[in-house]
Amino acid sequence: MSEPKVHNAAFVIERVLNATRARVFAAYATLEAKSRWFKAPADCETIERTFEFRPGGVDRWHARWPTGVVTDFQAQYRDIVENERIVLVYDMWAGGQKLSVSIMTVELAPEGDKTRLIHTEQGSYFVGGEAAVRSRLEGTTWHVDNLAASFDPTLAVTGFDHEH
């Protein structure tokens, strides 16, 4: 049996948010603010949570899901320009297996009194191929939609069926 191939893929999510660039940027800049929208779709136990929003700083969320699966999001911020962009690289683990390595770029552009958010991810997926990419896109879209709803409560965000 041959070793599985790495599946490389990219996706972009764009939203116009009902907030200024400064307010959107602030939603990423502290653990308290980020926790309002970057959260689990189900109750899970946090094993470790580290957050240092600065170039070279880390963002780690190590958690145990109701199914018993343990996930570990380990990121390092590489570039931060206030109110303009955030770039980080992250590894994603589940059940002790490394799933992927991704580079994520968030760009904030003024659009009148609102903000156009452009979220781009480029990843190398080691497990699950195209299905893993679809799952990551679904989960990331859910997070971005939670962020949008935090500025506009009329936007209803439904849950999604996500094991980990």
Secondary structure, 3 states (H helix, E strand, C coil): CCCCCCEEEEEEEEEEECCCHHHHHHHHHCHHHHHCCCCCCCCCEEEEEEECCCCCCEEEEEEECCCCCEEEEEEEEEEEECCCEEEEEEEEEECCEEEEEEEEEEEEEEECCEEEEEEEEEEEECCCHHHHHHHHHHHHHHHHHHHHHHHCCCCCCCCCCCCC
